[in-house]
């Protein structure tokens, strides 16, 4: 099962690259979007782990509230 996950990531990444190329984005814009995409994946992974409870959940929830203005 874990062997198939990287294939899906590669497919998703390739799809993202094609979409950016089709839009004619500059190299700087494409790099920014790659970095943003990576950061979003990292946040989502941390949020999923945080839902297992404990202090980490509270910290991640606080970061999300600050980021999205929900104090």
C-alpha positions in Angstrom: 0.0 0.0 0.0 2.8 2.5 0.9 4.5 1.6 -2.4 1.7 3.1 -4.4 1.5 6.4 -2.5 4.7 7.8 -4.1 3.3 7.1 -7.5 0.3 9.1 -6.8 2.5 11.9 -5.4 4.6 11.8 -8.6 1.4 11.9 -10.7 0.0 14.8 -8.7 3.3 16.7 -8.9 3.6 16.1 -12.6 0.0 17.3 -13.0 0.8 20.5 -11.1 3.9 21.0 -13.3 1.8 20.6 -16.5 -0.8 23.0 -15.2 1.8 25.6 -14.4 3.4 25.2 -17.8 0.1 25.5 -19.5 -0.5 28.8 -17.7 2.8 30.2 -18.9 3.9 31.1 -15.4 7.4 32.5 -14.8 10.1 30.4 -13.1 9.8 32.5 -9.9 6.1 32.1 -9.8 6.4 28.3 -10.4 9.0 28.0 -7.6 6.7 30.0 -5.2 3.8 27.7 -6.0 5.9 24.6 -5.5 7.1 25.9 -2.1 3.5 26.8 -1.2 2.3 23.3 -2.2 5.0 21.7 -0.1 4.2 23.9 2.9 0.5 23.1 2.5 1.3 19.3 2.5 3.4 19.7 5.6 0.7 21.6 7.4 -1.9 19.1 6.5 0.3 16.2 7.7 1.0 18.0 11.0 -2.7 18.8 11.4 -3.6 15.1 10.8 -1.1 14.0 13.4 -2.3 16.6 15.8 -5.8 15.2 15.7 -4.5 12.2 17.6 -4.8 14.4 20.7 -2.5 15.9 23.2 -0.4 19.1 23.4 0.6 18.9 19.7 -3.1 19.2 18.7 -3.5 22.3 20.8 -0.4 23.9 19.3 -1.3 23.2 15.7 -4.9 24.4 16.3 -3.5 27.6 17.8 -1.3 28.1 14.7 -4.3 27.6 12.4 -6.4 30.1 14.3 -3.6 32.7 14.1 -3.0 32.1 10.4 -6.7 32.3 9.5 -7.7 35.0 12.0 -9.9 32.9 14.2 -8.9 33.9 17.7 
